[in-house]
Amino acid sequence: MRLRPFSLGLTSPLETARASIEQREGFVVAVDPESDGDSVSEAGVGEATPLPGWTESLSACEAALRGLQADRDDAGLADALTRIDPGETPAARHGLALALADATARDAGRSLAEQLARDERLPAPADAVPVNATIGDGDPETTVAAAETAVAEGFGCLKLKVGSRALDADVERLRAVRRAVGDGVAIRADANGAWDRETAREAVERLASLGLAYLEQPLPADDVEGAAALRDRRQGGEVGADTDADTDPPVPIALDESVASRGVDAVLDAGAADAVVLKPMALGGPDRALAAAIRAREAGVEPVVTTTVDAVIARTAAVHVAAAIPDVAPCGLATGSLLDADLAPDPCPVSEGAIAVPSGSGLAGDAFDGLL
């Protein structure tokens, strides 16, 4: 196993209610028969790009991977993978799990999506994945302009950041976008855990008339019980002055950070979400992300796959994960444009609000061979 550190800047800081993201640092993880002997029969490449708050720190990620390099025993890399705790260092596990999955799929002549979808509960993977446009936390005019541009580019689903300003201002921004794009475009709002329970309840009431696809992470990550209570209150029909109880459907609740913090099983067991946002980097690998998606579907909860503003290797893997989920909802995978440079040319460009799944073996045929 070989590691290559990298650092990539963003075209502009990504402002969320939790933090400002200005760069992404991580490691390319490569495995091949030459360096890893009988552990693998083909070369494979992965990516470990931690994002504190969702995953471990960069130093913890590096320590976990360097430890595997130093201490790997004769059982090989597959055994080493079992020694990485996905709850402690999910990005590190993602890097090695993806590299091994890429190698296995390439050896079998399958795409990564086909390799992942060998679960008997899944049909053949999709050829393309719908994606949402992510719109930052600008003023109403800036937000509307960005929304109109995204719709003109073919996006049918928009995700707006909220929570870093007063609720009145966010309601104004969301209303302005709805007026601008009409009812045929899905709108999601992501608060990144910024609100307390009282504010979240008010937000659900005031946003009901806008027909949101969902409100994401209205409460802090650990407050799964609060999210469950919010859904119970919403489903009970309690509405505010800005809503019409006879016509406005309840606002669905999606959880993201709670999945990383408490685990998908805790979220599902609590009945805390209508949708779960699954980040393979934060869950510990494409295999774990797809397993979480299957569990969610079986519980009647919609899975949505997103990145943690990853580099091209992990983004491509996330596209394969999403493709393996039948009839997946628009996913948060159109994030390559947020980086001012990347590790390699992108084999998964966005076109008309969708990403075509690479058809080559593994991640994308030989697209990443220069990184091995």
VOBA-1610 file (N, C-alpha, C; in pm, whole numbers, padded with zeros to 5 digits, always signed):
BEGIN
Met+00084-00119+00000Met+00000+00000+00000Met+00088+00124+00000Arg+00059+00216-00093Arg+00135+00340-00102Arg+00042+00459-00081Leu+00095+00561-00019Leu+00019+00683+00010Leu+00082+00802-00059Arg-00003+00886-00115Arg+00043+01011-00175Arg-00039+01124-00116Pro+00021+01211-00035Pro-00055+01323+00022Pro-00088+01427-00085Phe-00199+01496-00066Phe-00235+01605-00157Phe-00310+01714-00081Ser-00313+01831-00140Ser-00388+01945-00087Ser-00447+02020-00204Leu-00578+02041-00202Leu-00649+02108-00310Leu-00728+02225-00254Gly-00712+02341-00313Gly-00789+02456-00271Gly-00927+02459-00335Leu-01019+02531-00273Leu-01151+02552-00331Leu-01150+02680-00414Thr-01237+02687-00512Thr-01244+02807-00595Thr-01284+02928-00511Ser-01364+02905-00409Ser-01398+03006-00310Ser-01442+02931-00185Pro-01427+02991-00067Pro-01465+02920+00056Pro-01611+02877+00051Leu-01637+02754+00095Leu-01773+02704+00104Leu-01824+02732+00244Glu-01917+02826+00254Glu-01968+02867+00383Glu-02086+02779+00422Thr-02078+02719+00540Thr-02190+02646+00597Thr-02217+02702+00736Ala-02325+02657+00797Ala-02356+02704+00931Ala-02254+02655+01033Arg-02178+02550+00998Arg-02083+02493+01091Arg-01943+02552+01076Ala-01901+02577+00951Ala-01764+02619+00929Ala-01748+02669+00787Ser-01633+02729+00760Ser-01595+02769+00626Ser-01489+02670+00576Ile-01518+02605+00463Ile-01426+02506+00407Ile-01347+02573+00295Glu-01214+02578+00310Glu-01130+02648+00214Glu-01037+02556+00135Gln-01007+02439+00187Gln-00923+02346+00114Gln-00953+02204+00158Arg-00911+02108+00074Arg-00930+01967+00105Arg-00794+01900+00099Glu-00761+01833+00207Glu-00634+01763+00219Glu-00658+01615+00245Gly-00576+01532+00186Gly-00593+01389+00209Gly-00482+01309+00145Phe-00517+01183+00111Phe-00417+01089+00060Phe-00477+01005-00052Val-00401+00992-00160Val-00430+00888-00257Val-00374+00758-00200Val-00457+00653-00200Val-00417+00522-00147Val-00409+00425-00265Ala-00293+00371-00290Ala-00275+00281-00404Ala-00233+00142-00357Val-00290+00040-00420Val-00250-00098-00394Val-00220-00164-00528Asp-00123-00252-00530Asp-00092-00326-00652Asp-00009-00449-00617Pro-00007-00548-00707Pro+00068-00672-00678Pro+00216-00648-00653Glu+00272-00548-00719Glu+00415-00524-00705Glu+00453-00488-00563Ser+00370-00402-00499Ser+00403-00358-00364Ser+00332-00438-00256Asp+00223-00508-00293Asp+00142-00575-00192Asp+00132-00726-00212Gly+00210-00779-00304Gly+00218-00924-00320Gly+00085-00990-00346Asp+00059-01099-00273Asp-00062-01177-00295Asp-00187-01111-00240Ser-00173-00994-00175Ser-00291-00926-00120Ser-00388-00883-00229Val-00337-00845-00346Val-00421-00802-00456Val-00368-00861-00586Ser-00458-00884-00682Ser-00416-00937-00812Ser-00416-00829-00920Glu-00475-00714-00891Glu-00476-00601-00983Glu-00445-00475-00904Ala-00404-00371-00974Ala-00384-00242-00909Ala-00519-00177-00879Gly-00522-00099-00774Gly-00643-00027-00737Gly-00608+00102-00668Val-00696+00200-00677Val-00669+00331-00620Val-00788+00376-00535Gly-00757+00438-00422Gly-00859+00491-00334Gly-00822+00631-00289Glu-00908+00689-00208Glu-00885+00826-00159Glu-00932+00837-00015Ala-00849+00897+00067Ala-00883+00925+00207Ala-00872+01076+00227Thr-00987+01142+00233Thr-00990+01288+00244Thr-01077+01326+00364Pro-01019+01329+00483Pro-01100+01354+00603Pro-01155+01496+00607Leu-01268+01512+00670Leu-01329+01643+00693Leu-01376+01647+00838Pro-01294+01707+00927Pro-01330+01710+01069Pro-01472+01765+01088Gly-01545+01700+01177Gly-01685+01729+01194Gly-01771+01621+01134Trp-01721+01562+01027Trp-01784+01445+00966Trp-01696+01321+00983Thr-01564+01342+00981Thr-01471+01230+00992Thr-01364+01265+01095Glu-01260+01183+01098Glu-01145+01210+01183Glu-01062+01326+01129Ser-00964+01368+01204Ser-00872+01472+01159Ser-00776+01417+01055Leu-00706+01507+00986Leu-00606+01466+00888Leu-00495+01385+00954Ser-00451+01429+01071Ser-00342+01358+01140Ser-00385+01219+01184Ala-00510+01206+01232Ala-00558+01073+01274Ala-00573+00981+01154Cys-00617+01036+01043Cys-00630+00957+00921Cys-00493+00906+00876Glu-00395+00996+00875Glu-00261+00956+00833Glu-00202+00852+00928Ala-00222+00871+01059Ala-00168+00776+01155Ala-00226+00636+01133Ala-00356+00629+01106Ala-00418+00498+01082Ala-00361+00431+00958Leu-00345+00507+00851Leu-00293+00449+00727Leu-00145+00414+00739Arg-00066+00502+00801Arg+00076+00471+00819Arg+00094+00350+00910Gly+00005+00336+01007Gly+00012+00221+01096Gly-00009+00091+01022Leu-00100+00092+00924Leu-00122-00028+00844Leu-00001-00059+00757Gln+00063+00045+00706Gln+00185+00023+00628Gln+00293-00043+00712Ala+00305+00000+00836Ala+00413-00049+00921Ala+00383-00186+00981Asp+00255-00211+01011Asp+00221-00328+01092Asp+00148-00437+01016Arg+00125-00421+00885Arg+00047-00521+00813Arg+00111-00659+00827Asp+00030-00757+00862Asp+00084-00892+00881Asp+00069-00973+00753Asp+00103-01098+00759Asp+00105-01183+00640Asp-00034-01208+00582Ala-00137-01181+00660Ala-00273-01205+00609Ala-00310-01105+00500Gly-00239-00994+00489Gly-00258-00903+00378Gly-00353-00789+00407Leu-00384-00716+00301Leu-00458-00591+00314Leu-00603-00612+00356Ala-00667-00718+00309Ala-00807-00741+00348Ala-00818-00755+00499Asp-00722-00822+00560Asp-00722-00833+00706Asp-00692-00698+00769Ala-00603-00622+00707Ala-00572-00490+00759Ala-00695-00401+00760Leu-00780-00416+00658Leu-00901-00336+00651Leu-00991-00359+00771Thr-00997-00483+00821Thr-01082-00513+00936Thr-01030-00448+01064Arg-00905-00404+01063Arg-00849-00344+01183Arg-00867-00191+01186Ile-00929-00136+01085Ile-00959+00006+01086Ile-01101+00025+01138Asp-01116+00099+01245Asp-01247+00124+01306Asp-01317+00233+01226Pro-01427+00201+01155Pro-01495+00304+01075Pro-01559+00413+01160Gly-01580+00385+01288Gly-01632+00489+01375Gly-01526+00587+01419Glu-01399+00543+01421Glu-01289+00629+01465Glu-01218+00697+01349Thr-01189+00623+01245Thr-01117+00679+01130Thr-01185+00635+01000Pro-01304+00688+00974Pro-01377+00645+00854Pro-01308+00683+00723Ala-01242+00799+00718Ala-01176+00838+00593Ala-01061+00745+00560Ala-00987+00703+00663Ala-00879+00608+00640Ala-00934+00476+00587Arg-01041+00427+00649Arg-01100+00303+00598Arg-01151+00320+00456His-01213+00434+00428His-01261+00460+00293His-01149+00447+00192Gly-01034+00506+00223Gly-00923+00503+00128Gly-00880+00363+00093Leu-00859+00277+00194Leu-00816+00141+00168Leu-00929+00056+00111Ala-01051+00071+00165Ala-01164-00008+00113Ala-01188+00022-00034Leu-01178+00147-00073Leu-01199+00183-00213Leu-01088+00127-00302Ala-00963+00139-00257Ala-00852+00085-00337Ala-00869-00066-00359Leu-00907-00138-00255Leu-00927-00283-00267Leu-01048-00315-00356Ala-01156-00237-00343Ala-01274-00259-00427Ala-01244-00231-00574Asp-01168-00127-00598Asp-01127-00094-00736Asp-01045-00209-00794Ala-00949-00259-00717Ala-00866-00369-00764Ala-00949-00494-00792Thr-01042-00525-00702Thr-01126-00645-00718Thr-01215-00633-00841Ala-01276-00515-00860Ala-01363-00494-00975Ala-01284-00500-01105Arg-01164-00443-01105Arg-01082-00446-01226Arg-01041-00590-01259Asp-01011-00667-01157Asp-00974-00806-01178Asp-01090-00886-01238Ala-01213-00851-01197Ala-01331-00922-01246Ala-01385-00864-01377Gly-01329-00751-01423Gly-01378-00688-01544Gly-01512-00621-01527Arg-01543-00582-01404Arg-01670-00515-01375Arg-01644-00370-01337Ser-01746-00287-01356Ser-01740-00153-01299Ser-01757-00165-01148Leu-01716-00062-01077Leu-01735-00065-00931Leu-01882-00075-00896Ala-01969-00006-00970Ala-02114-00015-00943Ala-02162-00158-00960Glu-02117-00227-01065Glu-02157-00366-01085Glu-02104-00455-00973Gln-01983-00428-00928Gln-01926-00505-00819Gln-02007-00484-00689Leu-02043-00360-00663Leu-02121-00330-00542Leu-02261-00388-00550Ala-02321-00388-00668Ala-02461-00429-00685Ala-02479-00580-00694Arg-02377-00657-00660Arg-02390-00803-00664Arg-02479-00855-00551Asp-02517-00768-00457Asp-02615-00803-00354Asp-02744-00848-00423Glu-02798-00961-00381Glu-02915-01018-00447Glu-03038-00929-00435Arg-03036-00835-00342Arg-03150-00744-00327Arg-03149-00631-00429Leu-03045-00621-00509Leu-03028-00507-00598Leu-03035-00549-00744Pro-03099-00468-00829Pro-03095-00493-00973Pro-02963-00443-01032Ala-02950-00451-01163Ala-02831-00396-01228Ala-02823-00246-01202Pro-02705-00192-01187Pro-02692-00049-01157Pro-02738+00039-01272Ala-02769+00163-01239Ala-02813+00260-01338Ala-02695+00307-01422Asp-02726+00360-01540Asp-02624+00414-01629Asp-02591+00560-01595Ala-02682+00626-01525Ala-02662+00766-01490Ala-02730+00795-01356Val-02681+00897-01288Val-02731+00934-01156Val-02775+01080-01158Pro-02900+01111-01114Pro-02940+01251-01105Pro-02868+01319-00989Val-02836+01446-01006Val-02763+01519-00902Val-02828+01654-00876Asn-02806+01705-00755Asn-02855+01839-00723Asn-02744+01942-00738Ala-02782+02065-00759Ala-02689+02177-00755Ala-02684+02230-00612Thr-02565+02261-00563Thr-02549+02316-00429Thr-02529+02466-00439Ile-02611+02540-00365Ile-02609+02686-00369Ile-02576+02738-00231Gly-02478+02824-00223Gly-02427+02873-00095Gly-02519+02972-00026Asp-02466+03030+00080Asp-02546+03113+00170Asp-02529+03261+00136Gly-02571+03299+00015Gly-02563+03440-00025Gly-02689+03515+00010Asp-02692+03644-00025Asp-02812+03723-00004Asp-02919+03679-00104Pro-03044+03727-00090Pro-03150+03678-00179Pro-03120+03696-00327Glu-03064+03809-00365Glu-03036+03832-00507Glu-02930+03735-00559Thr-02823+03716-00481Thr-02717+03623-00521Thr-02770+03480-00526Thr-02850+03444-00429Thr-02905+03309-00423Thr-02997+03282-00542Val-03083+03376-00573Val-03174+03360-00687Val-03096+03349-00817Ala-02994+03431-00834Ala-02913+03426-00956Ala-02848+03289-00972Ala-02793+03236-00863Ala-02730+03105-00867Ala-02832+02996-00897Ala-02950+03007-00840Ala-03055+02909-00864Ala-03100+02911-01009Glu-03117+03029-01064Glu-03161+03040-01204Glu-03054+02986-01299Thr-02928+03011-01267Thr-02820+02956-01350Thr-02821+02804-01347Ala-02838+02747-01227Ala-02839+02601-01215Ala-02954+02540-01294Val-03072+02600-01286Val-03187+02548-01360Val-03162+02557-01511Ala-03101+02668-01554Ala-03070+02683-01696Ala-02970+02578-01742Glu-02886+02529-01652Glu-02788+02426-01685Glu-02847+02286-01681Gly-02975+02275-01645Gly-03041+02146-01649Gly-03067+02080-01515Phe-03031+02145-01405Phe-03057+02086-01274Phe-03205+02097-01240Gly-03261+01986-01194Gly-03400+01985-01150Gly-03414+01983-01001Cys-03301+01988-00929Cys-03302+01985-00782Cys-03193+02079-00732Leu-03229+02167-00639Leu-03138+02265-00582Leu-03128+02244-00432Lys-03005+02254-00381Lys-02983+02244-00237Lys-02926+02377-00189Leu-02998+02444-00099Leu-02959+02574-00048Leu-02909+02562+00094Lys-02800+02629+00123Lys-02750+02636+00259Lys-02828+02740+00338Val-02870+02704+00458Val-02940+02796+00549Val-02879+02780+00687Gly-02921+02865+00781Gly-02883+02846+00920Gly-02777+02939+00972Ser-02706+03011+00886Ser-02601+03099+00936Ser-02651+03241+00958Arg-02778+03265+00926Arg-02838+03396+00947Arg-02972+03378+01016Ala-03042+03485+01040Ala-03171+03477+01109Ala-03270+03397+01024Leu-03362+03329+01091Leu-03460+03247+01019Leu-03542+03332+00922Asp-03578+03455+00961Asp-03654+03542+00871Asp-03581+03559+00738Ala-03450+03578+00745Ala-03372+03599+00623Ala-03368+03472+00538Asp-03356+03356+00602Asp-03355+03232+00526Asp-03490+03204+00462Val-03598+03232+00533Val-03731+03214+00475Val-03747+03305+00353Glu-03699+03428+00364Glu-03706+03521+00251Glu-03628+03468+00132Arg-03507+03416+00155Arg-03425+03363+00048Arg-03494+03244-00021Leu-03547+03153+00059Leu-03611+03035+00001Leu-03737+03072-00076Arg-03815+03168-00025Arg-03933+03212-00098Arg-03895+03276-00231Ala-03787+03354-00229Ala-03743+03420-00352Ala-03701+03317-00456Val-03631+03213-00413Val-03591+03108-00506Val-03712+03033-00560Arg-03806+03001-00474Arg-03926+02931-00521Arg-04000+03015-00624Arg-04015+03144-00600Arg-04081+03230-00698Arg-04005+03229-00831Ala-03872+03229-00822Ala-03790+03240-00943Ala-03791+03112-01026Val-03787+02996-00963Val-03772+02871-01038Val-03903+02797-01059Gly-04008+02837-00988Gly-04136+02772-01004Gly-04147+02642-00925Asp-04262+02579-00938Asp-04291+02459-00859Asp-04231+02332-00917Gly-04182+02337-01041Gly-04131+02216-01103Gly-03990+02180-01064Val-03922+02264-00987Val-03785+02238-00943Val-03787+02201-00796Ala-03721+02091-00761Ala-03713+02049-00620Ala-03613+02139-00546Ile-03651+02180-00426Ile-03564+02262-00342Ile-03541+02191-00209Arg-03415+02178-00174Arg-03376+02125-00043Arg-03309+02237+00035Ala-03326+02239+00165Ala-03260+02337+00251Ala-03178+02263+00355Asp-03053+02304+00372Asp-02960+02235+00462Asp-02912+02332+00570Ala-02951+02306+00695Ala-02913+02393+00806Ala-02784+02351+00875Asn-02729+02234+00839Asn-02605+02187+00900Asn-02608+02191+01053Gly-02724+02159+01111Gly-02735+02149+01257Gly-02732+02280+01331Ala-02768+02391+01265Ala-02749+02524+01324Ala-02857+02564+01425Trp-02973+02501+01421Trp-03086+02552+01498Trp-03108+02474+01628Asp-03169+02540+01723Asp-03217+02470+01842Asp-03357+02418+01813Arg-03416+02348+01907Arg-03544+02284+01880Arg-03655+02385+01852Glu-03656+02495+01923Glu-03761+02595+01903Glu-03751+02656+01763Thr-03630+02690+01721Thr-03612+02748+01588Thr-03646+02646+01480Ala-03606+02521+01499Ala-03637+02417+01401Ala-03788+02398+01387Arg-03859+02399+01498Arg-04006+02386+01490Arg-04065+02502+01411Glu-04017+02622+01438Glu-04068+02739+01366Glu-04034+02729+01217Ala-03914+02683+01187Ala-03875+02669+01047Ala-03965+02571+00973Val-03994+02457+01033Val-04081+02358+00970Val-04218+02418+00942Glu-04269+02495+01037Glu-04399+02557+01019Glu-04399+02661+00906Arg-04297+02745+00905Arg-04294+02856+00810Arg-04255+02813+00669Leu-04185+02702+00656Leu-04140+02657+00525Leu-04237+02559+00459Ala-04343+02521+00529Ala-04434+02420+00475Ala-04498+02463+00344Ser-04522+02592+00329Ser-04590+02640+00208Ser-04501+02640+00085Leu-04371+02617+00102Leu-04278+02625-00011Leu-04256+02492-00082Gly-04314+02386-00029Gly-04303+02256-00095Gly-04160+02205-00104Leu-04085+02217+00006Leu-03947+02168+00006Leu-03942+02017-00011Ala-03839+01972-00084Ala-03817+01828-00094Ala-03781+01772+00041Tyr-03696+01845+00115Tyr-03671+01815+00255Tyr-03591+01927+00319Leu-03595+01928+00451Leu-03512+02016+00534Leu-03407+01927+00598Glu-03280+01958+00567Glu-03171+01871+00610Glu-03105+01921+00738Gln-03084+01830+00830Gln-03012+01851+00955Gln-03052+01983+01022Pro-03179+01996+01061Pro-03220+02120+01128Pro-03164+02134+01269Leu-03128+02022+01333Leu-03080+02021+01471Leu-02938+01968+01477Pro-02866+01993+01587Pro-02730+01941+01601Pro-02724+01789+01581Ala-02606+01742+01541Ala-02590+01603+01500Ala-02634+01504+01606Asp-02603+01530+01733Asp-02634+01433+01837Asp-02780+01434+01879Asp-02857+01532+01834Asp-02996+01543+01879Asp-03090+01464+01788Val-03066+01334+01779Val-03152+01247+01701Val-03292+01242+01761Glu-03298+01244+01893Glu-03428+01241+01960Glu-03509+01367+01926Gly-03440+01480+01918Gly-03508+01604+01880Gly-03562+01598+01739Ala-03485+01537+01647Ala-03532+01522+01509Ala-03655+01432+01504Ala-03654+01326+01583Ala-03771+01237+01589Ala-03892+01311+01642Ala-03871+01393+01745Ala-03981+01470+01801Ala-04032+01573+01701Leu-03940+01630+01623Leu-03980+01727+01521Leu-04067+01661+01416Arg-04031+01541+01375Arg-04114+01468+01278Arg-04249+01432+01338Asp-04252+01392+01463Asp-04379+01359+01528Asp-04469+01482+01533Arg-04413+01596+01569Arg-04491+01720+01578Arg-04543+01760+01441Arg-04453+01747+01342Arg-04491+01782+01205Arg-04602+01691+01155Gln-04586+01561+01180Gln-04685+01466+01133Gln-04817+01479+01208Gly-04810+01540+01327Gly-04931+01564+01403Gly-05014+01678+01350Gly-04959+01751+01249Gly-05039+01853+01184Gly-05031+01989+01248Glu-04936+02012+01338Glu-04923+02143+01398Glu-04859+02237+01298Val-04927+02345+01264Val-04879+02439+01164Val-04883+02580+01219Gly-04807+02667+01158Gly-04800+02804+01205Gly-04877+02899+01115Ala-04861+03029+01139Ala-04937+03130+01068Ala-04904+03134+00919Asp-04783+03090+00882Asp-04742+03098+00743Asp-04785+02976+00663Thr-04859+02885+00721Thr-04897+02763+00651Thr-05048+02749+00644Asp-05092+02663+00555Asp-05234+02629+00539Asp-05249+02481+00569Ala-05313+02450+00679Ala-05321+02312+00725Ala-05394+02223+00625Asp-05480+02285+00539Asp-05557+02204+00446Asp-05480+02171+00319Thr-05378+02251+00285Thr-05312+02232+00157Thr-05163+02206+00166Asp-05097+02249+00270Asp-04952+02237+00276Asp-04909+02104+00332Pro-04833+02026+00255Pro-04783+01898+00308Pro-04674+01925+00410Pro-04650+01831+00499Pro-04543+01848+00597Pro-04407+01851+00530Val-04312+01917+00593Val-04176+01926+00540Val-04100+01799+00579Pro-04054+01721+00484Pro-03974+01603+00518Pro-03843+01643+00585Ile-03794+01558+00673Ile-03671+01583+00747Ile-03563+01485+00697Ala-03448+01539+00662Ala-03332+01457+00624Ala-03223+01476+00729Leu-03147+01372+00754Leu-03036+01381+00849Leu-02906+01342+00779Asp-02802+01419+00809Asp-02670+01401+00750Asp-02566+01381+00859Glu-02531+01489+00929Glu-02431+01479+01034Glu-02472+01378+01142Ser-02602+01363+01165Ser-02648+01266+01265Ser-02612+01123+01224Val-02612+01097+01094Val-02574+00964+01046Val-02429+00936+01078Ala-02343+01037+01056Ala-02201+01019+01086Ala-02176+01013+01236Ser-02253+01093+01313Ser-02229+01101+01457Ser-02287+00984+01534Arg-02410+00947+01502Arg-02481+00845+01580Arg-02495+00712+01507Gly-02478+00713+01377Gly-02491+00592+01299Gly-02628+00581+01234Val-02633+00519+01117Val-02758+00511+01045Val-02861+00428+01120Asp-02818+00324+01192Asp-02914+00241+01265Asp-02985+00320+01374Ala-02911+00406+01445Ala-02972+00487+01550Ala-03074+00583+01491Val-03043+00641+01376Val-03137+00732+01310Val-03262+00658+01267Leu-03246+00540+01207Leu-03362+00464+01161Leu-03443+00411+01278Asp-03377+00362+01381Asp-03449+00308+01497Asp-03531+00415+01567Ala-03483+00539+01565Ala-03553+00649+01632Ala-03666+00705+01547Gly-03676+00665+01421Gly-03776+00723+01333Gly-03753+00872+01315Ala-03627+00910+01301Ala-03591+01052+01305Ala-03580+01117+01169Ala-03597+01043+01059Ala-03572+01100+00927Ala-03662+01041+00821Asp-03695+01124+00723Asp-03760+01078+00600Asp-03656+01042+00496Ala-03537+01102+00509Ala-03426+01074+00418Ala-03296+01077+00497Val-03200+00997+00454Val-03068+01000+00516Val-02965+01034+00409Val-02875+01124+00444Val-02770+01168+00354Val-02644+01087+00386Leu-02599+01010+00290Leu-02493+00913+00311Leu-02366+00959+00241Lys-02263+00986+00318Lys-02134+01026+00265Lys-02038+00907+00278Pro-02000+00844+00169Pro-01911+00728+00180Pro-01784+00758+00259Met-01729+00879+00245Met-01607+00913+00318Met-01631+00914+00469Ala-01749+00959+00512Ala-01780+00966+00654Ala-01829+00834+00711Leu-01874+00744+00623Leu-01924+00615+00668Leu-01819+00505+00665Gly-01705+00533+00601Gly-01598+00435+00604Gly-01579+00356+00477Gly-01642+00398+00366Gly-01617+00328+00241Gly-01742+00310+00157Pro-01725+00282+00028Pro-01841+00260-00059Pro-01925+00140-00017Asp-01860+00036+00035Asp-01935-00081+00079Asp-02028-00048+00194Arg-01980+00029+00289Arg-02061+00065+00406Arg-02171+00164+00368Ala-02143+00252+00273Ala-02245+00347+00230Ala-02360+00275+00161Leu-02328+00180+00074Leu-02435+00106+00006Leu-02514+00020+00105Ala-02446-00041+00202Ala-02517-00120+00304Ala-02613-00031+00382Ala-02570+00092+00414Ala-02657+00185+00486Ala-02777+00224+00399Ala-02755+00241+00269Ala-02865+00275+00179Ala-02968+00163+00173Ile-02921+00040+00169Ile-03014-00073+00166Ile-03095-00078+00294Arg-03031-00059+00409Arg-03104-00060+00536Arg-03208+00052+00540Ala-03169+00169+00488Ala-03263+00281+00488Ala-03386+00250+00403Arg-03363+00199+00282Arg-03475+00165+00195Arg-03568+00063+00259Glu-03511-00035+00325Glu-03593-00137+00390Glu-03676-00078+00503Ala-03630+00034+00559Ala-03703+00102+00666Ala-03798+00210+00613Gly-03806+00223+00481Gly-03894+00323+00421Gly-03836+00463+00421Val-03705+00474+00433Val-03637+00603+00436Val-03554+00617+00309Glu-03556+00735+00248Glu-03489+00756+00120Glu-03340+00784+00140Pro-03251+00708+00074Pro-03108+00737+00082Pro-03067+00838-00026Val-02979+00929+00012Val-02921+01026-00081Val-02770+01022-00061Val-02694+01004-00168Val-02549+00992-00159Val-02486+01128-00189Thr-02393+01171-00104Thr-02323+01296-00127Thr-02173+01278-00098Thr-02095+01378-00136Thr-01953+01379-00103Thr-01927+01471+00014Thr-01804+01470+00062Thr-01759+01569+00159Thr-01665+01667+00088Val-01706+01709-00032Val-01623+01793-00120Val-01488+01721-00141Asp-01499+01601-00194Asp-01382+01516-00214Asp-01314+01544-00346Ala-01196+01487-00363Ala-01127+01490-00491Ala-01190+01388-00585Val-01137+01381-00707Val-01204+01310-00814Val-01217+01160-00790Ile-01121+01098-00720Ile-01129+00952-00699Ile-01251+00919-00613Ala-01266+00987-00501Ala-01378+00959-00412Ala-01510+01002-00472Arg-01510+01112-00548Arg-01635+01154-00614Arg-01682+01047-00713Thr-01588+00993-00789Thr-01623+00889-00885Thr-01678+00766-00813Ala-01616+00729-00702Ala-01666+00616-00624Ala-01808+00641-00574Ala-01835+00763-00530Ala-01969+00796-00481Ala-02073+00786-00592Val-02035+00819-00715Val-02126+00802-00828Val-02160+00654-00845His-02062+00567-00832His-02088+00423-00842His-02180+00375-00730Val-02160+00425-00609Val-02248+00388-00498Val-02392+00429-00529Ala-02409+00553-00574Ala-02544+00602-00605Ala-02607+00521-00718Ala-02527+00483-00818Ala-02580+00406-00930Ala-02630+00268-00887Ala-02573+00215-00779Ala-02614+00082-00730Ala-02743+00087-00650Ile-02793+00205-00617Ile-02918+00221-00542Ile-03031+00236-00642Pro-03130+00147-00643Pro-03237+00157-00743Pro-03315+00288-00731Asp-03338+00353-00844Asp-03419+00475-00851Asp-03376+00579-00746Val-03246+00600-00738Val-03195+00690-00636Val-03242+00833-00661Ala-03267+00906-00554Ala-03305+01047-00562Ala-03183+01129-00603Pro-03203+01254-00649Pro-03087+01337-00684Pro-02986+01341-00570Cys-02860+01322-00606Cys-02753+01310-00508Cys-02661+01432-00512Gly-02588+01453-00403Gly-02499+01567-00392Gly-02360+01536-00443Leu-02349+01508-00572Leu-02223+01463-00631Leu-02164+01563-00730Ala-02232+01673-00752Ala-02185+01774-00847Ala-02098+01876-00774Thr-01989+01826-00715Thr-01906+01913-00632Thr-01766+01934-00688Gly-01735+01876-00802Gly-01602+01892-00859Gly-01569+02036-00892Ser-01669+02113-00932Ser-01646+02253-00969Ser-01609+02340-00850Leu-01625+02288-00728Leu-01588+02364-00609Leu-01436+02368-00589Leu-01363+02278-00654Leu-01218+02271-00640Leu-01151+02352-00750Asp-01042+02421-00714Asp-00972+02498-00817Asp-00871+02414-00894Ala-00846+02293-00850Ala-00763+02196-00921Ala-00804+02058-00870Asp-00759+01954-00941Asp-00797+01819-00899Asp-00682+01723-00925Leu-00699+01599-00881Leu-00593+01500-00893Leu-00579+01446-01035Ala-00687+01448-01111Ala-00687+01393-01246Ala-00811+01447-01318Pro-00815+01439-01450Pro-00937+01478-01523Pro-01058+01399-01473Asp-01171+01465-01470Asp-01293+01406-01413Asp-01361+01314-01514Pro-01374+01184-01484Pro-01445+01094-01575Pro-01597+01097-01555Cys-01643+01183-01463Cys-01786+01190-01431Cys-01837+01334-01441Pro-01831+01396-01559Pro-01881+01533-01570Pro-02032+01539-01555Val-02081+01654-01510Val-02224+01675-01494Val-02281+01729-01625Ser-02392+01674-01669Ser-02460+01721-01790Ser-02610+01715-01769Glu-02675+01828-01783Glu-02821+01834-01770Glu-02869+01775-01638Gly-02797+01806-01531Gly-02841+01764-01398Gly-02821+01617-01368Ala-02731+01550-01441Ala-02706+01408-01418Ala-02559+01377-01446Ile-02512+01265-01393Ile-02376+01218-01416Ile-02383+01077-01474Ala-02320+01057-01590Ala-02311+00923-01648Ala-02210+00841-01570Val-02243+00716-01543Val-02154+00628-01467Val-02046+00575-01560Pro-01918+00586-01522Pro-01812+00532-01609Pro-01834+00384-01637Ser-01812+00345-01762Ser-01841+00207-01801Ser-01719+00116-01795Gly-01600+00171-01775Gly-01481+00089-01768Gly-01477+00005-01642Ser-01380-00085-01635Ser-01370-00169-01515Ser-01322-00087-01397Gly-01362-00130-01277Gly-01326-00059-01156Gly-01389+00078-01150Leu-01313+00175-01103Leu-01365+00312-01091Leu-01393+00375-01225Ala-01296+00367-01316Ala-01314+00433-01446Ala-01211+00382-01546Gly-01194+00253-01556Gly-01095+00198-01647Gly-00955+00244-01609Asp-00885+00300-01706Asp-00749+00344-01681Asp-00738+00494-01648Ala-00851+00557-01614Ala-00853+00702-01592Ala-00758+00747-01483Phe-00737+00663-01383Phe-00655+00703-01269Phe-00521+00626-01262Asp-00485+00562-01370Asp-00363+00482-01367Asp-00240+00566-01338Gly-00241+00691-01377Gly-00127+00777-01349Gly-00108+00807-01203Leu-00209+00776-01119Leu-00200+00801-00976Leu-00158+00678-00899Leu-00144+00562-00965Leu-00113+00437-00895Leu+00035+00429-00857
//
